[in-house]
Amino acid sequence: LLSSAARALLWLGPVYLAGYLGLSGSWVLLALALWLCWGLNRRRKRDRLAAAFALLEDEREAVCRGLAARHMPAWVHFPDVERVEWLNKVLVQAWPYFGTIMEKTFKEVLEPKIRAKSVHLKTCTFTKIHFGEKCPRINGIKAYTKEIDRRQVTLDLQICYIGDCEIHMDISKFNLGVKGVQLYGTLRVILEPLLTDAPFVGAVTLFFMQKPHLEINWAGMSNLLDVPGINVMSDSLIQDFIAARLVLPNRITVPLKKNMNIAHLRFPVPQGVIRVHLLEAENLVQKDNFLGAIRGKSDPYALVRVGTMQYRSKTVSRDLNPIWNETFEFVVHEVPGQDLEVDLYDEDPDKDDFMGSLLIGLVDVMNDRTVDEWFPLSKTTSGHLHLKLEWLSLVNDQEKLHEDKKGLSTAILIVYLDSAFNLPKNHFEYSNGECGAKKIKNNKYLKKMEREPSSFVLLTVGNKTQKSKTCNFSKDPTWGQAFTFFVHNAHSQSLHIEIKDKERDSALGTSVVCLSHLLKDPNMTLDQRFQLDHSSSDSFIKMKLVLRALNVEEPDPQRVKAGVNASKPGPVHVTEKSGNQQKFVSPPQVSKVPPMSKDSAACESLPKKDSGEDLDTKDSSAAPVPSETVSGPEEAEGKQNAEHGPPSALPSGAAAVPTLPVLQEMRLAPSVTSLGSLPSSCFELSSSNLDIHNGTEMPLGEIQLTVRYASIRQSLVVLVNGCRNLVPSSNRGVDPYVRIYLLPDRRWTSRKKTSVKKKTLNPQYDEKFEFFESLENVKKRTLDIAVKNSRPFISQERKELGKVRIDLSQEDLIKGFAQW
């Protein structure tokens, strides 16, 4: 009875207090809503932790049940990721000993450091340290052998830690703690250099490729961090703290051999620069609506990201075909490993709506040098994005340092900030090299000024300023950080260095280094101490400056590009239709045109003929292909490609027989997937070796398909892009749609069907369909695709316009294919 009364008083207490103070009842409702949201957030977090524990207990059963893709181990998705159960067994055996070592470290090392940080933390004491029974797991390891130097070993570890650890600490009678942690991420381990004597490896370098997913279950007073609004801010602060130390380009390097110089391992020269020209987009999804029913246009903008660097484009108001024409530059530190990510959003006053995304492997861009293509957006129903990507290699050539006419960067400056010596204390001010006494008002200020400075460095090139970490209470601080700056004109720009004290805004010293001094050195490198101005006469800062020119190399003409549109096989003239005008465009020459067979040549002289026969996939050495729109690379900007802007429909009374150019087939090879998988499951698509022939005396049109197997979703994904040059079945025109079966299953419930496009011979669908089958079963199936006419109920018109069948056992579905 007493406990019930106490609970009632606890509930009614805030209500009474609000009435006593004369506050509005809305404050009580607001507090109640916050409390309910806090409780709901706590319950959801406990449920997620319990589900993760269930996965950890029986991984195989969880995989068979098909849990969320985030929890699936990497070896399930990718054949080049190896399962290492033996290593997990070693971790299980060693985990209790690791917990004992960490408990000792927390007590003897971390606790004194926390107490020394501030006067308010002097009472900090760890009351409980227990790392639990659940140890981290390695879901898979990928080893790189071909893309790296032979003197190193590079491993990508899929780390998964679902811990029942419990750590509590007391600060001034307040109990704070953690009770459960979830961590997912890809940890790269680099072993280099390999040696011929023990320990055979010079050093180990560790870093995360992307920000890891982190979720913490708080305990004690830390539960306040789960309050809605505060939890998002606290989680982002913790992730930013980790990213500043463990996420690329930040690294942790541990030497394994004595007298090992690890400076070049901690701060290697970047592998290159990717220049992204965000040009335009088309057919974006309508996100704005009025009164929940009337669809309007969107206000799209793009977020372009490589690693931790992100830029936002301008917002184009009320346009589903926006034109940006913006350029962004990113420093690429690791290839393979880093990707270019583009997310499109519709800007709204409350919450921006997602409009599609794009993921491009930088390995393809590095090999192709220049990619100028229309990329299909993934995770959306429609939309294409036009990007021009340039790979800029870093060269030691002063002739490449001429100023760019468009104002783009011509070089990159790498600053290795090492340390400083004999920094002055802040009880003096320095002005123009002369020292003047500072007025000290009281003893408290005097004691504060007698302490060693807590210094950080501001580095500025042009209008970009970067800040180093803070070294506390030292006149000889050691930062050990690297910074990169884009340089537009190396002959006139300078690097400005300013050392400041954290507690006061006064400068401890400054220095200016003209970049033209680096041009006097053959290697464009300076590694020395620099005298500090406005400081003591014996104050120096030690830095290493490296200047490298940005160079766009010519692409290899023999290499087949991995962009969305692969290079055509020959210098043929292809008709480009635009209204009543015709224009001839010569694609870039890549290889000689294979000779036309007699069958192909005979097709040109065949009379016009209508046929209702079914189309089957047949092997043929020369399949007739209708004409298509092809633009050269110099005309790629500002023009729609034939795949996205097909020729206009023919007159309804004409029996369309397209002309047959020498061009054999259209090859479509996206470097990224748009099929709705996780970013880590994206594979490069290349053109298939399919040679589809309709088996008739005249071509009946073409259909553009993208087919691949999504390992994460365990499904065959078929993307129907569109059709072109269909043959009309009646004088009133056709209303085409596409029907898909995965043979031998012909059940009506398993049939896939696109929407109907009215009165067109060149319909655009951009619709995606999935068949949820295992890869082994899909390999035994045949894809049956038919283009049909949506005719009236009692009409005598021909319903089927054409059909194609694809034997999936002959295709590399993991790699995928996309073509007409």
C-alpha positions, 0 to 999 in steps of 0.5 A: 500500500505504501509503495502504491501511494508513493508511486501515485505521489511520484506521478502526481507530483509534477502535475501539482508542481506545475499547478502550484507554479501557475504553469500551463498544462501543456508543459505537463503534456510535453514532459509526459511525451518526452518521458514516453519517447524516452521509454520507447527508445530504451525498449527498442534499444534493448530489443535490438540488443537482444536480437543481436545476441540471438544472432551471436548465439546461433549464426547459421540459424539466423542466416537461414531465417533471413535476418536483416541484411545489416546483421548478415555476415560478409562471407554470405554475400561475397565469394572473395570474403573468407570465413575465419571461424578458427580466428573467432575460436581463438578470440573466445579463448583469449577474451577473459585474459583481454578483459583482465588486461583492459581492467588493469589499464582502465584503473592504472592508466585511464583513470589518472588521465581523466582526473588530470583533465579537470578539477571537476574530474578529480573524484572520478573512480571506476567502480565496475569494469566487466567486459562480459562474456561476448567477445568480438567476432570477425564475420569475414576477411578479404585479402588483397593480392593483385592491387597492392605492393608486393611488400605489404599485406592488406586485409579487410576485417568485417568486425562485429561486436555485440558486447554485454560489457558493463562499465560504471564510474562515479564522479562527485556522487553521480553514477555514469555507465555503459551496459551493452555496446554494438559495433559494426564496421570494416577495419583495414589492416595493413602489414608493411613492410615485409622483412626477411628477418624476424618479426617479418613485418615492420609495422601494423596500420589500422583504420576504419574505411567508413564511420562504423555503426555504433550503438551504446546502451547507457546506465545510471545518469547516462540514461539521460543521453537516450532522451529524444533529441539528445540521443542523436547529438550524443551518438553523432559526437561519439562517432565523430570522436572515433572518426577523428582517430580511427577513420580514414585518412586517420590511422593508427600505426604500431611499429613491430621492429625497433628503430622503424621509421613509421612516418611514411606509413602513418601519413602516406602520399594519397593515391590520387584525386577524383574530380566530380563534375555534377552536371544534371539529372533527369526523370527524378521522382516527384516528392512534393504533393499538395493536400496529400493527393496532387503531385507536384515537382521537387526541389532537388539537391545532391550530397556528394561524398568520398569517405568523411568528406562531403559537399552539398550542391545548390538546390534547384527549385521546382524541377525534375530535370535539374541542371547543376554544373558544379565541380567537387574535388576529393582526395583519395587515400585508399584504392581499392576501398573508397567509393564515390557516393551521391545521394539526391534529396528533395529540400523541404521545410520540415524533412528532406525526402530521399530521391535516389542514390548512386555508388561508384567504385573508384577503382573503375574511375582510376583505370578509365581515367575519365568517365562521362556517363548517365548513371541510373539511380538506385533505391528509387523508381526512376531517375538518371544522373549525369556525371563526369568523373576525372581521375587526377594522378599526383606527379612530381612534374613542375611543368604541370603546374600551369594555372587552370583557366577554369579556376580548378585546382592544379596541385595538392599540398600535403602538410605533415605537422610534426611538432614545435619547440620552445613555445612561449608561455602566455604571460607575455604578448609578442607584437612585431617581434618585441616583447612587452610585459602583460599586466597581471591583476591577481594571483589567480590569474598569475597561477593560470599564466604560469602553466604550460600552454595548451596549443593547437595549430591553424593551417590556411591555404587560400580560403581553407583553414584546417585545425590540428588537435590540442596538445595540453600543457606543453611548450614542446607539443607533438601533434603528428598529423597530416593535412591536404590542401588544393592549390590553384596557383603554386607560384603565388599562394602561401601556407599560413601557420598560426599556433594558438593557446586553447585557453586564450585567443592570443597567438604563440607564434606565426609563420608564412611559407611561400609555395614557390620555395617548394619549386626550388627543390627537385622533389618539390619537398621541404622537411625542416624547422621553420622559425616562428614570428611574433614569438621567442627567438628560439621557437620553431615548428617542424613540418614536412611539405610536399607539393604534387601536380594534378595530372589527367592521364590519357586513357588506354585505348585498348581498355574496355571502359567500365562506365555505363556506356562501354566504348563502341567497337568501331568507327561507324557512322550512326544516325542521330534523329532529332525531329525531321533532321538527321545528323551523323556522329562518329564514335571514338575509334577503339577497334576495327569493325568486324565484317558483316556476315551474309545473313546480316547483309541480306536483312537490308534487302528484305521486304516489309513484312508483319509477323506474329511469331514468337521470338526465341533466343538463338545463337547467331553470329550476326544479329540485326540491330536497329539504329540507335542514337550515339553521341561522342564523348565531346557531345556528351554534355547537354545531350540525352543518350539514346538509351534515355531519350529514344527516337520519336515514334513512327507514324501510326500507318507506317510499317517500321523497318529500322535501318541496320548500321554496321554497329553490331550491338549496344553494350551497357556496362554500369560500374555501379549497381542500381538494384537496391542492395547495400553499398558493399554489395555493389558489383561492376556490371559489364556487357553480356555475351548474349547474342539475341536474335528474333528468328524472323526475317525482320527485326521487331524492335529491342528491349533494354534489360539489366539483370543481376543476382542480388546476393544480400536479398537472395533474389534475381533482379530484373530492371526493364529500362525500355523498348525501342523501334517496336513494330505497330500491330494496328493502325490505331497504334499500340499500348505496350507493356512487358510481361516476365516469367521465370521459367518453368514457373508459368503461374499467374501469381508469379508473373511480373508485369510493367505499367502500360505506356499509351500510344508509343513505339519507344516506351520507357519503363525503368521498373524493377522486379525481383524473383526471390530464389537461391542462386543455384535455382536461378542458374537452372531457370530461363528468363521469358520476357514478352512485350505485349499490346494492351488491346481491347477485350474483343479486339482482333489485334495482335497482342504479342509484339515480341519475345526474348528468352535468356538462358540464365545458366550461361550468364555470370549473374553475380557480375550481371549484364545489361544490354539491348 
